[in-house]
Amino acid sequence: MSVRLLAPLLVLALAAPAAAAADDGPPEEIQEGLPAPAFSLRTLNPEASGETWIALDRFAGEEPEDPASRLVVLSFFASWCEPCKRELPFLVQLDRMYRERGLRVLGVSIDREDAGIEATRRMIAAAKVTYPVLSDRFNFLARRYLGELAPLPSVFVVRRDGTIARIERGYARDASQFLLGEVQAALGIAPARR
């Protein structure tokens, strides 16, 4: 069979699963108390994080692979987002403070262009990010979690059982004002007294 004849068959074969998925009803609803949609993405910082691919079910869900994982903070950002840049050092600090207590921080870059992806790599290297930063270059995950508008930064706190504990989409205030308390409460850590 010639390549010219195989091409239409390949297109049909690839389109069939997508068409079937469209008939399964509306997309998953993303809200607090419901399961977080699963994903698997390539990391942008494999040397620093020690991982080349990350799947959510490694840290949360019915049987997480990581037995020490207790809570996942999933942060969507882009290299051009100024509030995201301000949030980054806080996420690095949060990861360092609570990783041993079961916190798993995952960054998800929604940069699409090569220049943006390289800017993200430089940004996370400069901030000494050691938690996995994932590339959602085609924004499949962002559209699923954030919708078409994709407000940034956006944070999802996911419990070990895979349900979403908290959602902050495109929040206007500093992440440290709500995220530290949320993480401490979920990990059973009493807040420090002032």
Backbone bond lengths (Angstrom), bond angles and torsions (degrees), N, CA, C in turn:
res aa  C-N    CA-C-N  psi(-1)  N-CA   C-N-CA  omega(-1)  CA-C   N-CA-C  phi
1 M - - - 1.452 - - 1.530 108.17 -
2 S 1.319 116.87 136.58 1.456 120.19 -177.53 1.522 110.99 -78.64
3 V 1.322 114.33 162.15 1.464 120.58 178.52 1.515 110.03 -62.76
4 R 1.327 117.00 -34.54 1.456 121.42 -179.24 1.531 111.11 -63.08
5 L 1.310 117.63 -34.50 1.458 121.26 178.90 1.537 111.52 -80.86
6 L 1.319 116.57 -30.66 1.465 120.21 -179.00 1.526 112.84 -73.61
7 A 1.311 117.84 -31.44 1.466 121.30 -176.12 1.531 112.53 -57.45
8 P 1.347 119.62 -49.65 1.472 118.39 178.75 1.528 112.87 -63.24
9 L 1.335 117.18 -35.42 1.454 120.07 178.00 1.526 111.09 -64.86
10 L 1.324 116.07 -40.56 1.461 120.72 178.54 1.527 110.68 -64.14
11 V 1.321 116.89 -42.23 1.463 120.86 178.09 1.525 110.29 -61.21
12 L 1.325 117.21 -44.67 1.463 120.83 178.47 1.525 111.85 -63.18
13 A 1.316 116.70 -40.90 1.467 120.59 -179.26 1.520 110.91 -65.38
14 L 1.318 116.47 -38.70 1.466 119.87 179.96 1.516 111.61 -74.52
15 A 1.320 118.19 -31.66 1.459 121.63 -178.05 1.522 111.98 -78.66
16 A 1.308 117.98 -27.33 1.465 121.19 -176.24 1.521 113.25 -57.87
17 P 1.346 119.87 -48.89 1.461 118.10 179.09 1.522 112.50 -62.26
18 A 1.328 117.80 -35.98 1.460 120.40 179.99 1.524 110.21 -66.07
19 A 1.310 116.76 -41.01 1.457 119.89 179.56 1.525 110.27 -65.98
20 A 1.316 116.61 -39.86 1.464 119.94 179.21 1.520 110.39 -64.95
21 A 1.314 116.87 -40.01 1.468 120.15 179.69 1.517 110.77 -64.15
22 A 1.331 117.31 -34.72 1.463 120.34 -179.43 1.521 111.24 -65.93
23 D 1.330 117.60 -27.15 1.457 121.15 -179.27 1.532 112.85 -82.72
24 D 1.316 117.78 -5.20 1.461 121.47 -177.17 1.523 113.10 -78.46
25 G 1.304 118.52 3.83 1.457 120.56 179.70 1.516 111.45 106.06
26 P 1.330 117.12 -169.32 1.457 120.54 -176.95 1.522 111.26 -69.52
27 P 1.348 117.04 158.62 1.459 119.88 178.41 1.524 110.51 -64.75
28 E 1.320 114.34 161.77 1.462 119.12 179.97 1.523 111.18 -57.42
29 E 1.306 115.17 140.51 1.451 120.06 176.89 1.521 108.51 -85.04
30 I 1.295 116.23 137.29 1.460 121.30 -179.97 1.519 107.22 -108.74
31 Q 1.327 116.25 110.73 1.450 119.86 175.38 1.523 110.16 -157.42
32 E 1.319 114.57 162.25 1.453 120.45 -179.78 1.523 110.14 -58.18
33 G 1.326 116.11 137.58 1.449 122.12 179.81 1.518 114.43 92.45
34 L 1.334 117.56 -16.31 1.466 121.55 178.23 1.522 110.39 -97.46
35 P 1.330 117.75 160.10 1.469 120.47 178.22 1.531 111.18 -62.68
36 A 1.322 115.04 141.17 1.465 120.92 174.82 1.518 108.29 -76.32
37 P 1.334 118.57 133.56 1.459 120.37 177.47 1.526 112.02 -59.97
38 A 1.319 115.41 137.26 1.463 121.30 -179.68 1.525 110.39 -71.13
39 F 1.323 115.29 157.53 1.459 121.12 175.62 1.513 109.97 -161.10
40 S 1.312 114.66 164.97 1.457 123.25 173.43 1.518 106.44 -147.07
41 L 1.338 116.64 120.85 1.465 121.28 -177.44 1.522 110.56 -136.02
42 R 1.318 114.86 155.43 1.473 122.36 177.01 1.534 109.32 -76.77
43 T 1.329 116.28 144.61 1.468 120.25 178.53 1.526 110.83 -87.06
44 L 1.315 115.16 151.37 1.465 121.89 175.58 1.529 111.34 -92.76
45 N 1.331 116.63 -13.34 1.463 120.67 -177.64 1.533 111.73 -129.16
46 P 1.338 117.48 59.16 1.465 119.29 -175.13 1.533 113.25 -63.13
47 E 1.323 117.28 -31.66 1.469 119.41 -179.80 1.524 110.72 -67.68
48 A 1.319 117.40 -44.43 1.471 121.55 -177.55 1.522 112.16 -75.95
49 S 1.328 117.22 -37.16 1.472 119.99 -175.78 1.522 112.68 -90.64
50 G 1.326 116.93 -18.85 1.457 120.73 -177.82 1.515 113.07 77.01
51 E 1.327 117.59 12.25 1.465 122.54 -176.94 1.519 110.13 -132.29
52 T 1.336 116.54 142.33 1.467 120.20 175.32 1.528 111.59 -101.97
53 W 1.335 117.23 -29.47 1.458 123.05 177.26 1.516 108.24 -134.78
54 I 1.310 116.30 145.99 1.466 120.88 176.51 1.526 108.27 -133.32
55 A 1.318 114.74 134.83 1.462 121.77 173.36 1.524 107.22 -118.25
56 L 1.324 117.01 142.17 1.464 120.75 -179.21 1.524 111.45 -59.55
57 D 1.338 116.70 -36.71 1.469 118.49 -177.04 1.522 113.72 -66.92
58 R 1.306 116.32 -6.88 1.468 119.30 173.11 1.529 110.44 -68.61
59 F 1.345 116.10 -32.03 1.463 121.55 -174.02 1.526 114.20 -112.09
60 A 1.331 117.42 -21.17 1.467 120.45 -174.57 1.524 110.11 -149.67
61 G 1.323 115.22 148.98 1.454 120.54 178.85 1.518 110.90 131.73
62 E 1.314 115.85 -160.27 1.466 120.35 -176.42 1.520 113.07 -63.69
63 E 1.320 117.81 -46.58 1.463 122.00 -179.58 1.527 109.33 -138.41
64 P 1.333 118.84 78.69 1.459 120.43 -179.11 1.534 111.29 -61.15
65 E 1.330 115.16 142.04 1.463 120.96 178.31 1.525 111.46 -69.20
66 D 1.319 116.76 -32.97 1.467 122.23 -178.06 1.530 108.07 -88.86
67 P 1.334 118.09 104.99 1.462 119.94 -176.20 1.528 113.75 -67.61
68 A 1.326 117.49 -21.48 1.465 120.51 -178.28 1.526 112.96 -86.94
69 S 1.327 117.42 -13.08 1.462 121.33 -178.18 1.526 110.92 -67.11
70 R 1.338 115.46 131.80 1.465 120.68 178.28 1.518 112.50 -124.82
71 L 1.342 116.77 -22.23 1.462 121.06 -174.92 1.525 108.80 -158.89
72 V 1.340 116.01 140.05 1.467 121.28 178.26 1.517 108.44 -118.83
73 V 1.327 116.24 130.87 1.463 122.54 170.23 1.515 106.12 -106.86
74 L 1.327 115.77 115.86 1.453 123.19 -177.92 1.528 107.40 -108.29
75 S 1.333 116.18 114.30 1.462 120.58 -175.44 1.527 110.52 -116.29
76 F 1.333 116.36 119.83 1.463 122.35 176.14 1.519 109.13 -91.07
77 F 1.348 116.15 133.95 1.466 119.93 -177.64 1.524 110.08 -153.33
78 A 1.324 115.74 173.84 1.468 122.26 174.39 1.521 108.30 -143.61
79 S 1.318 116.51 155.93 1.467 121.57 -176.57 1.523 112.50 -64.52
80 W 1.329 117.62 -26.98 1.462 121.85 -177.23 1.532 113.00 -89.10
81 C 1.318 117.86 -3.86 1.469 122.73 -175.47 1.530 110.32 -88.11
82 E 1.332 116.75 110.65 1.471 120.71 -177.71 1.531 112.97 -63.75
83 P 1.349 120.77 -44.66 1.470 119.14 176.40 1.530 112.34 -60.77
84 C 1.335 116.83 -31.37 1.470 120.66 178.00 1.530 110.19 -65.52
85 K 1.323 115.85 -40.11 1.469 120.17 178.79 1.525 110.54 -64.12
86 R 1.324 116.58 -37.58 1.474 119.95 178.58 1.526 111.30 -70.64
87 E 1.330 117.37 -30.09 1.463 122.02 -179.55 1.534 112.24 -74.53
88 L 1.320 117.67 -29.72 1.456 122.84 -172.64 1.532 114.25 -54.51
89 P 1.323 120.39 -49.81 1.471 119.37 179.50 1.533 112.80 -60.63
90 F 1.329 116.92 -34.00 1.456 119.94 178.07 1.526 110.65 -66.40
91 L 1.338 117.38 -42.83 1.463 120.53 178.46 1.528 111.33 -63.87
92 V 1.326 116.78 -37.95 1.472 120.98 176.16 1.523 109.85 -61.12
93 Q 1.331 116.18 -45.93 1.464 120.96 179.41 1.529 111.27 -64.50
94 L 1.313 117.09 -43.48 1.461 121.72 178.96 1.530 110.47 -60.19
95 D 1.324 116.53 -43.27 1.464 121.52 178.06 1.532 110.44 -61.25
96 R 1.294 117.02 -45.70 1.472 120.63 -179.03 1.527 111.87 -65.89
97 M 1.317 116.48 -39.14 1.468 120.75 -177.28 1.525 113.00 -70.46
98 Y 1.342 117.30 -37.48 1.457 119.77 -168.86 1.527 115.62 -121.60
99 R 1.313 118.43 6.83 1.469 120.31 178.96 1.530 110.34 -59.81
100 E 1.326 116.73 -43.74 1.469 120.26 -179.11 1.532 111.99 -67.87
101 R 1.318 117.08 -18.74 1.481 121.71 179.33 1.528 112.57 -92.47
102 G 1.341 116.88 0.66 1.462 120.68 175.61 1.514 116.27 111.35
103 L 1.339 118.04 2.87 1.463 120.48 178.40 1.529 109.64 -79.11
104 R 1.326 115.88 136.60 1.458 121.73 173.79 1.518 107.28 -124.89
105 V 1.325 116.38 116.59 1.464 122.18 178.06 1.525 107.84 -98.58
106 L 1.323 115.98 133.88 1.458 122.43 175.96 1.520 108.09 -129.91
107 G 1.315 117.07 124.99 1.457 121.26 173.53 1.523 108.42 -95.47
108 V 1.335 116.34 144.98 1.466 120.82 177.27 1.525 107.69 -127.73
109 S 1.328 115.38 108.87 1.460 120.91 178.13 1.524 109.39 -83.34
110 I 1.342 115.91 129.53 1.464 119.39 177.81 1.529 111.75 -102.06
111 D 1.331 116.51 13.40 1.468 119.81 176.67 1.519 109.23 -60.91
112 R 1.348 116.11 136.43 1.465 121.52 -176.15 1.520 112.68 -105.22
113 E 1.305 116.84 -37.77 1.468 121.21 -175.31 1.526 110.19 -85.21
114 D 1.332 115.60 153.99 1.467 120.89 179.67 1.525 111.64 -56.58
115 A 1.342 116.69 -40.98 1.470 120.23 -179.06 1.530 111.05 -62.60
116 G 1.318 117.24 -40.94 1.462 121.49 178.23 1.516 112.08 -66.98
117 I 1.313 116.24 -39.63 1.467 120.47 179.03 1.526 109.89 -65.37
118 E 1.315 116.60 -41.69 1.477 119.70 177.19 1.529 110.89 -65.98
119 A 1.335 116.90 -38.27 1.471 120.32 176.85 1.528 110.13 -62.56
120 T 1.333 117.01 -39.68 1.462 120.84 176.88 1.517 110.65 -62.90
121 R 1.325 116.72 -43.94 1.482 119.85 178.54 1.524 110.74 -58.91
122 R 1.333 117.22 -43.71 1.472 120.66 178.96 1.527 110.67 -65.37
123 M 1.326 116.37 -41.78 1.459 121.60 -178.63 1.529 111.10 -62.41
124 I 1.324 117.71 -45.85 1.461 119.49 -177.90 1.528 111.51 -73.76
125 A 1.331 116.92 -29.46 1.471 119.52 175.61 1.523 110.06 -68.23
126 A 1.339 116.86 -43.67 1.469 120.84 179.49 1.529 111.68 -63.38
127 A 1.334 116.78 -34.29 1.465 121.04 -179.90 1.530 112.32 -84.96
128 K 1.340 116.38 -0.71 1.467 122.36 -179.91 1.538 111.77 56.91
129 V 1.326 115.16 46.46 1.460 121.52 179.50 1.527 108.47 -74.11
130 T 1.344 116.24 123.02 1.469 120.57 177.91 1.523 111.91 -109.16
131 Y 1.328 117.78 -11.71 1.456 118.73 174.60 1.526 107.96 -78.43
132 P 1.335 118.36 156.77 1.457 120.31 -177.93 1.532 112.49 -65.12
133 V 1.322 115.24 132.03 1.464 122.37 173.34 1.521 105.77 -113.47
134 L 1.318 115.45 120.43 1.458 122.38 -172.59 1.526 111.04 -100.31
135 S 1.322 115.58 149.23 1.456 120.95 178.38 1.521 110.32 -101.71
136 D 1.333 115.57 117.96 1.465 122.67 175.42 1.529 107.40 -110.21
137 R 1.316 115.54 56.95 1.458 123.35 -172.81 1.529 113.73 -53.22
138 F 1.306 117.38 -36.33 1.461 120.28 -177.94 1.527 112.09 -96.93
139 N 1.316 116.36 4.29 1.469 124.96 174.91 1.527 114.12 58.97
140 F 1.327 117.04 25.88 1.467 119.37 175.66 1.522 110.40 -62.90
141 L 1.326 116.96 -46.54 1.456 120.89 -178.95 1.527 110.82 -70.16
142 A 1.324 117.22 -40.96 1.465 120.90 179.25 1.523 111.16 -60.42
143 R 1.323 117.63 -44.54 1.463 119.89 178.85 1.525 110.86 -62.75
144 R 1.310 115.93 -35.25 1.463 119.89 -179.22 1.530 111.39 -70.09
145 Y 1.327 116.33 -44.57 1.470 121.05 -177.72 1.528 113.14 -84.65
146 L 1.332 117.02 -37.05 1.462 120.74 -171.09 1.520 114.09 -105.79
147 G 1.312 117.53 -17.53 1.451 120.14 -174.61 1.521 110.27 86.72
148 E 1.289 116.65 -173.14 1.462 121.52 -176.58 1.529 113.27 -70.65
149 L 1.332 117.56 -28.32 1.462 119.82 -177.10 1.518 112.93 -78.06
150 A 1.329 118.25 -27.02 1.461 124.59 178.14 1.529 112.91 47.28
151 P 1.341 118.07 62.95 1.469 119.87 178.05 1.526 110.78 -67.11
152 L 1.330 115.51 136.39 1.468 120.89 -177.62 1.511 111.31 -123.64
153 P 1.329 117.64 152.14 1.457 125.80 -14.39 1.520 110.08 -71.96
154 S 1.313 115.93 157.01 1.458 121.74 176.31 1.523 108.46 -133.03
155 V 1.334 115.29 138.55 1.457 120.87 -176.32 1.532 109.12 -126.46
156 F 1.325 114.85 138.41 1.457 123.05 175.18 1.523 107.19 -124.76
157 V 1.313 116.20 126.64 1.460 121.14 177.16 1.524 105.96 -103.30
158 V 1.343 115.76 121.39 1.462 121.85 -174.49 1.531 109.29 -116.42
159 R 1.316 115.08 126.22 1.470 120.64 178.12 1.535 110.70 -72.40
160 R 1.305 115.48 164.93 1.470 121.31 178.72 1.530 111.75 -56.83
161 D 1.322 117.73 -33.60 1.464 120.04 -179.30 1.528 112.77 -75.76
162 G 1.332 117.61 -2.12 1.458 122.33 176.78 1.515 115.08 93.71
163 T 1.334 117.51 0.02 1.461 119.21 178.42 1.522 110.23 -88.96
164 I 1.309 115.11 153.21 1.464 121.03 -179.07 1.525 109.43 -83.94
165 A 1.329 115.91 123.45 1.462 121.40 -179.58 1.522 111.39 -89.42
166 R 1.343 116.96 -34.68 1.471 120.16 -175.73 1.512 109.33 -154.41
167 I 1.326 115.06 143.80 1.467 122.16 176.51 1.523 108.06 -129.42
168 E 1.306 115.56 130.62 1.469 121.82 172.63 1.525 106.73 -132.27
169 R 1.326 117.13 102.15 1.467 122.08 -179.71 1.519 109.58 -98.60
170 G 1.325 115.54 120.24 1.451 120.18 175.64 1.510 113.46 56.06
171 Y 1.310 115.95 41.15 1.459 120.27 -175.13 1.527 111.73 -63.57
172 A 1.300 115.85 149.16 1.463 121.98 -176.32 1.523 111.95 -91.25
173 R 1.323 117.19 -22.99 1.465 118.08 -177.02 1.527 110.60 -97.83
174 D 1.297 115.47 169.74 1.450 123.19 -179.58 1.531 110.45 -64.63
175 A 1.313 117.00 137.04 1.468 122.10 -178.52 1.524 111.94 -58.78
176 S 1.307 117.22 -34.38 1.462 119.71 -176.58 1.522 112.14 -63.57
177 Q 1.336 117.48 -22.58 1.466 120.85 -178.28 1.516 112.82 -69.72
178 F 1.318 118.72 -27.80 1.464 119.45 -179.64 1.522 112.95 -121.48
179 L 1.323 117.70 -29.28 1.454 120.46 -171.76 1.521 113.24 -73.02
180 L 1.313 118.16 -38.81 1.459 120.60 179.58 1.527 110.62 -59.88
181 G 1.313 117.17 -48.26 1.457 121.30 179.47 1.512 111.99 -62.94
182 E 1.321 116.89 -40.01 1.466 121.79 179.20 1.529 110.51 -62.79
183 V 1.330 116.71 -45.19 1.466 121.64 -179.73 1.523 110.40 -66.07
184 Q 1.318 116.96 -46.87 1.462 120.08 -179.39 1.533 110.92 -60.68
185 A 1.318 117.51 -43.54 1.466 120.95 -179.79 1.528 110.63 -63.42
186 A 1.323 117.40 -44.25 1.465 121.16 -178.31 1.524 112.04 -67.21
187 L 1.322 116.50 -30.91 1.473 120.19 -179.75 1.535 111.55 -90.61
188 G 1.332 117.18 -2.66 1.460 120.40 179.87 1.511 113.35 73.45
189 I 1.325 116.71 32.13 1.465 122.71 -179.22 1.521 108.61 -103.53
190 A 1.313 116.75 126.51 1.464 120.47 178.06 1.516 108.44 -70.79
191 P 1.343 117.31 134.06 1.464 120.15 178.26 1.532 111.30 -63.55
192 A 1.318 115.37 145.18 1.469 119.72 178.92 1.523 109.78 -66.83
193 R 1.307 115.46 138.66 1.487 120.26 177.65 1.511 108.71 -83.51
194 R 1.321 113.46 145.05 1.472 118.62 -178.48 1.490 111.19 -94.97
